[in-house]
Structures are given as C-alpha cells and as structure tokens.
Amino acid sequence: MELRKNLAISDTGFVFDAASGESYSLNPIGLEILNHLKSGLKDEEIREKILEKYDVDESTFDLVYFDFVRTLQHFDLFEKS
C-alpha cells in the first residue's frame, strides 16, 4: 500500500490531506508507522522494526497495526490501485 502523495506530515504528528482539506493528529508511534509506510516499507518490515524497538508482543502489534491501516484506508489516505 502506498500513501497518497498529497499528504503533508509534520514532525509532531499533524497530517494534512490537501485533496480533502481534512487534518489528523497522530501519537508518536502512529507517526512512526505512517513514516515507515511513506518510505515504502512493507507490513512485515514495519512489524519487525516496531517489535525490535518496543516492548509489544506480536499478536498485540498485529491487532493494533492492522486496525490503524484500516483507519487510514477508511479516511482514503492510500493511493488507489
């Protein structure tokens, strides 16, 4: 999945979608994941990085990560394929 090109993402977690005019606020881990997605990392690569960096078990990560991705899809923040 590729994030839309028109997203402006600040270092503080503020996300602005220029196409819709909507803005979003992310916590630090959400911002980290969004930046990984923006850089083109695949789900498994993101999973490895987060599990290595934070004290979280695999099943919890999977639940939270894929819920976050579904939320991004819901707000139409990925490029159409």
Backbone as ProteinMPNN parsed JSONL, in Angstrom:
{"seq_chain_A": "MELRKNLAISDTGFVFDAASGESYSLNPIGLEILNHLKSGLKDEEIREKILEKYDVDESTFDLVYFDFVRTLQHFDLFEKS", "coords_chain_A": {"N_chain_A": [[0.834, -1.172, 0.0], [0.476, 2.2, -0.769], [0.96, 5.415, 0.473], [-0.997, 8.355, -0.139], [0.251, 10.91, -2.258], [-0.221, 13.593, -1.729], [-0.261, 14.107, 0.974], [0.596, 15.976, 3.781], [2.894, 15.738, 6.28], [3.755, 16.44, 9.499], [6.541, 16.768, 11.819], [5.529, 16.577, 14.319], [3.31, 14.995, 14.274], [1.06, 15.895, 13.019], [-1.167, 15.591, 10.374], [-2.023, 16.506, 7.154], [-4.398, 16.384, 4.648], [-4.312, 17.428, 1.544], [-6.048, 17.087, -0.597], [-8.621, 16.614, 0.408], [-8.843, 18.448, 2.428], [-8.93, 17.706, 5.015], [-7.638, 17.153, 8.333], [-5.462, 15.403, 10.571], [-4.39, 13.984, 13.667], [-1.658, 12.354, 15.046], [-0.33, 9.973, 17.402], [3.04, 9.493, 18.736], [3.913, 6.847, 17.966], [2.077, 6.13, 15.981], [2.764, 8.097, 14.131], [5.367, 7.291, 13.557], [4.866, 4.804, 12.322], [3.352, 5.685, 10.128], [5.315, 7.161, 8.77], [7.049, 5.071, 8.122], [5.401, 3.68, 6.336], [5.161, 5.655, 4.383], [7.755, 5.735, 3.455], [7.817, 3.461, 2.021], [8.052, 0.932, 3.146], [7.164, -2.474, 3.658], [4.421, -4.301, 5.213], [5.454, -6.421, 6.846], [8.101, -5.609, 7.227], [7.742, -3.262, 8.652], [6.547, -4.311, 10.898], [8.677, -5.853, 11.978], [10.5, -3.792, 12.646], [9.069, -2.3, 14.587], [8.537, -4.248, 16.564], [11.12, -4.805, 17.334], [11.93, -2.412, 18.453], [10.062, -1.666, 20.459], [8.429, -2.788, 23.486], [6.359, -4.991, 22.876], [4.056, -7.58, 22.195], [3.749, -9.937, 19.464], [1.086, -10.582, 18.599], [-0.47, -8.528, 19.697], [0.679, -6.307, 18.426], [-0.026, -6.93, 15.752], [-2.869, -6.782, 15.83], [-3.308, -4.062, 16.547], [-1.817, -2.661, 14.604], [-2.985, -3.449, 12.1], [-5.552, -2.523, 12.516], [-5.036, 0.208, 12.604], [-4.118, 0.585, 9.966], [-6.493, -0.041, 8.586], [-8.007, 2.118, 9.43], [-6.629, 4.231, 8.19], [-7.205, 3.515, 5.557], [-9.978, 3.826, 5.599], [-10.177, 6.6, 5.811], [-9.307, 7.194, 3.353], [-6.548, 7.471, 2.655], [-4.666, 6.167, 1.208], [-3.102, 5.525, -1.983], [-5.072, 4.897, -4.862], [-5.402, 1.69, -6.278]], "CA_chain_A": [[0.0, 0.0, 0.0], [1.242, 3.428, -0.882], [0.246, 6.6, 0.939], [-1.226, 9.385, -1.155], [1.363, 11.855, -2.393], [-0.583, 14.941, -1.297], [-0.322, 14.212, 2.43], [1.65, 16.719, 4.463], [3.074, 15.111, 7.59], [4.715, 17.203, 10.303], [7.324, 16.005, 12.784], [4.775, 16.476, 15.575], [2.197, 14.074, 14.111], [-0.067, 16.533, 12.34], [-1.268, 15.134, 8.987], [-2.974, 17.297, 6.389], [-4.731, 15.836, 3.333], [-4.613, 18.585, 0.696], [-7.151, 16.775, -1.509], [-9.915, 16.719, 1.093], [-8.823, 19.516, 3.414], [-9.007, 17.103, 6.351], [-6.392, 17.03, 9.08], [-5.457, 14.326, 11.556], [-3.311, 14.068, 14.642], [-1.177, 11.021, 15.397], [0.602, 9.856, 18.514], [4.379, 9.239, 18.204], [4.058, 5.55, 17.294], [1.314, 6.254, 14.743], [3.589, 8.886, 13.223], [6.479, 6.424, 13.138], [4.329, 3.835, 11.367], [3.0, 6.414, 8.91], [6.565, 7.464, 8.075], [7.515, 3.808, 7.529], [4.563, 3.443, 5.159], [5.519, 6.664, 3.39], [9.052, 5.378, 2.881], [7.639, 2.292, 1.172], [8.253, -0.347, 3.82], [6.056, -3.43, 3.641], [3.868, -4.607, 6.536], [6.364, -7.275, 7.614], [9.266, -4.801, 7.589], [7.294, -2.362, 9.726], [6.339, -5.182, 12.063], [9.986, -6.166, 12.549], [11.075, -2.586, 13.241], [8.339, -1.931, 15.8], [8.756, -5.277, 17.576], [12.501, -4.664, 17.788], [12.1, -1.16, 19.182], [9.135, -1.517, 21.581], [8.066, -3.977, 24.251], [4.998, -5.379, 22.489], [4.051, -8.931, 21.63], [3.378, -9.985, 18.046], [-0.357, -10.571, 18.363], [-0.954, -7.179, 20.005], [1.091, -5.455, 17.314], [-0.84, -7.23, 14.566], [-4.216, -6.234, 16.025], [-3.284, -2.6, 16.544], [-1.294, -2.199, 13.315], [-3.948, -3.612, 11.016], [-6.646, -1.601, 12.817], [-4.536, 1.519, 12.177], [-4.125, 0.58, 8.494], [-7.902, 0.05, 8.167], [-8.423, 3.501, 9.665], [-6.055, 5.007, 7.089], [-8.0, 3.186, 4.365], [-11.292, 4.437, 5.793], [-10.04, 8.023, 5.519], [-8.872, 7.286, 1.951], [-5.208, 8.052, 2.65], [-3.785, 5.382, 0.341], [-3.313, 5.657, -3.414], [-5.97, 3.899, -5.468], [-4.609, 0.76, -7.115]], "C_chain_A": [[0.884, 1.242, 0.0], [0.382, 4.607, -0.415], [0.079, 7.597, -0.201], [-0.118, 10.421, -1.115], [1.052, 13.23, -1.793], [-0.72, 15.085, 0.218], [0.868, 15.008, 2.945], [1.727, 16.184, 5.885], [4.14, 15.886, 8.356], [5.453, 16.271, 11.26], [6.59, 15.812, 14.106], [3.549, 15.575, 15.463], [0.96, 14.68, 13.499], [-0.037, 16.104, 10.873], [-2.355, 15.947, 8.302], [-3.145, 16.67, 5.015], [-5.189, 16.996, 2.455], [-5.802, 18.33, -0.226], [-8.51, 16.995, -0.848], [-9.998, 17.909, 2.044], [-8.895, 19.015, 4.848], [-7.632, 17.092, 7.01], [-6.572, 16.002, 10.188], [-4.286, 14.541, 12.496], [-2.937, 12.658, 15.082], [-0.324, 11.067, 16.654], [1.973, 9.483, 17.935], [4.541, 7.902, 17.477], [3.26, 5.537, 15.993], [2.096, 7.021, 13.702], [4.753, 8.054, 12.689], [6.013, 5.415, 12.084], [3.976, 4.531, 10.055], [4.258, 6.767, 8.106], [7.173, 6.216, 7.447], [6.712, 3.489, 6.267], [4.937, 4.402, 4.032], [6.841, 6.327, 2.704], [8.991, 4.093, 2.044], [7.877, 0.946, 1.83], [6.984, -1.191, 3.753], [5.622, -3.726, 5.075], [4.849, -5.389, 7.402], [7.608, -6.495, 8.063], [8.924, -3.835, 8.729], [7.126, -3.147, 11.014], [7.666, -5.474, 12.756], [10.589, -4.965, 13.26], [10.395, -2.229, 14.564], [8.563, -2.955, 16.907], [10.163, -5.193, 18.155], [12.662, -3.464, 18.726], [11.264, -1.075, 20.467], [8.833, -2.855, 22.237], [6.595, -4.309, 23.986], [5.06, -6.782, 21.905], [3.469, -8.898, 20.217], [1.878, -9.871, 17.817], [-0.96, -9.188, 18.663], [-0.574, -6.222, 18.888], [0.192, -5.673, 16.11], [-2.235, -6.63, 14.68], [-4.227, -4.712, 15.879], [-2.831, -2.064, 15.187], [-2.344, -2.291, 12.216], [-5.221, -2.798, 11.258], [-6.265, -0.185, 12.363], [-4.565, 1.623, 10.648], [-5.556, 0.674, 7.967], [-8.442, 1.463, 8.368], [-7.881, 4.413, 8.569], [-6.82, 4.764, 5.794], [-9.365, 3.861, 4.435], [-11.259, 5.934, 5.437], [-9.434, 8.273, 4.133], [-7.478, 7.92, 1.826], [-4.195, 7.246, 1.842], [-4.114, 5.662, -1.121], [-4.276, 4.571, -3.882], [-5.12, 2.991, -6.342], [-5.371, 0.343, -8.349]], "O_chain_A": [[1.904, 1.305, 0.687], [-0.758, 4.775, -0.846], [0.909, 7.671, -1.108], [0.386, 10.762, -0.045], [1.966, 13.95, -1.393], [-1.245, 16.092, 0.694], [2.012, 14.736, 2.58], [0.731, 16.181, 6.608], [5.286, 15.979, 7.918], [5.039, 15.133, 11.481], [6.985, 14.978, 14.921], [2.82, 15.401, 16.44], [-0.089, 14.038, 13.462], [0.988, 16.234, 10.205], [-3.471, 16.063, 8.808], [-2.168, 16.449, 4.299], [-6.308, 17.488, 2.598], [-6.498, 19.274, -0.601], [-9.437, 17.504, -1.477], [-11.091, 18.332, 2.423], [-8.919, 19.809, 5.788], [-6.603, 17.029, 6.337], [-7.679, 15.766, 10.672], [-3.309, 15.204, 12.149], [-3.804, 11.864, 15.447], [0.324, 12.074, 16.94], [2.061, 9.181, 16.745], [5.243, 7.837, 16.468], [3.725, 4.983, 14.997], [2.102, 6.655, 12.527], [5.076, 8.114, 11.503], [6.69, 5.201, 11.078], [4.276, 4.011, 8.98], [4.248, 6.674, 6.878], [7.75, 6.287, 6.362], [7.276, 3.077, 5.253], [5.02, 4.005, 2.869], [7.022, 6.601, 1.518], [9.983, 3.689, 1.438], [7.903, -0.079, 1.149], [5.871, -0.666, 3.79], [6.349, -3.445, 6.028], [5.05, -5.052, 8.569], [8.105, -6.709, 9.168], [9.72, -3.626, 9.645], [7.52, -2.693, 12.089], [7.771, -5.358, 13.977], [11.131, -5.101, 14.357], [11.065, -1.897, 15.542], [8.759, -2.582, 18.063], [10.371, -5.479, 19.335], [13.443, -3.51, 19.677], [11.704, -0.483, 21.452], [8.965, -3.912, 21.62], [5.711, -3.956, 24.766], [6.009, -7.128, 21.201], [2.786, -7.949, 19.834], [1.444, -9.137, 16.93], [-1.86, -8.736, 17.955], [-1.395, -5.418, 18.447], [-0.297, -4.714, 15.514], [-2.73, -6.031, 13.725], [-5.062, -4.154, 15.167], [-3.413, -1.105, 14.68], [-2.568, -1.327, 11.484], [-5.9, -2.423, 10.303], [-7.093, 0.531, 11.799], [-4.99, 2.642, 10.104], [-5.808, 1.393, 7.0], [-9.242, 1.946, 7.566], [-8.603, 5.277, 8.072], [-7.057, 5.695, 5.024], [-9.847, 4.404, 3.441], [-12.198, 6.46, 4.839], [-9.094, 9.403, 3.784], [-7.263, 8.798, 0.99], [-3.014, 7.59, 1.793], [-5.249, 5.993, -1.461], [-4.281, 3.461, -3.351], [-4.231, 3.454, -7.057], [-4.86, -0.43, -9.159]]}, "name": "protein", "num_of_chains": 1, "seq": "MELRKNLAISDTGFVFDAASGESYSLNPIGLEILNHLKSGLKDEEIREKILEKYDVDESTFDLVYFDFVRTLQHFDLFEKS"}
